């Protein structure tokens, strides 16, 4: 099933997982999926690897197994920063053979270890290419506070409109910790004529190192309330975990009350965290 169809029936709850490192046993991710399955997500997305590493071949296998063996719809991430058109065509054919209908089309993060390719300058270029070469449901990324490399919020919204016009069927936001940014972004998107479903990406933060890394990568703002929690509990791992879960639950409750179309939970491969959040909010997804 194309995941965009789910939005026509209900408010969507989905999870994101990432493949284990090449040196790690792949079975660990299936242990995670075993536990996530019990939470009945609408779909699970599988990342492609840090920096869009094209040597990471586990995404396809995991996404295919989630759909065929766990009977959960899956989304495969596809960052194009280091890929040629020929390589993307090969991947699209592999997705098709594996029965994968949903692709999260990304430019991908720059990395010193990755040599950029000039076939796809922007995610919109990749979206156009996928649309021209297959019948896939295409998901785009969006940024409530603006992309870290975008000069202005207005320019970022114009780039997002270009993604949607190129063929993005739905959107998932980068993580954020202040819901007001999401509401302002949603209003700007509506004014720009963006009418596809937008899921709010939520990441429960369980340690200070994790949040420092994420803020460096995406530039998300940290509200005073969040900083107080982090400073108070950073040296107490169990308390920090529980406080991070509570903060994420508070965000989700508020977002649902304000009519969000879906929540995409960045699980960090931690089913315990996903389970605690699901237990607190699952009844809110029943209309």
Buried (B, 14 or more C-beta within 10 A) or exposed (E): EBBBEBBEEEBBBBBBBBBBEEEEEEEEBBEBBEBBBEBEBBBBBBBBBBBBBBEBBBBBBBBBBBBEEBEBBBBBBBBBBBBBBEBBBEBBEBBBEBEBBBBBBBBBBEBEEBEBBEBBEBBBBBBBBBBEBBEBBBBBBBBBBBBBEBEEBEEBBEBBBBBBEBBBBBBBBBBBBBBEBBBBBBEBBEEBEBEBBBBBBBBBBBBBEBBEEBBEEBBBEBBEEBEEBBEEBBEEEEEBBBBBBBBBBEBBEBBBEEEBBBBBBBBBBBBEBBBBBBEBBEEBBEE
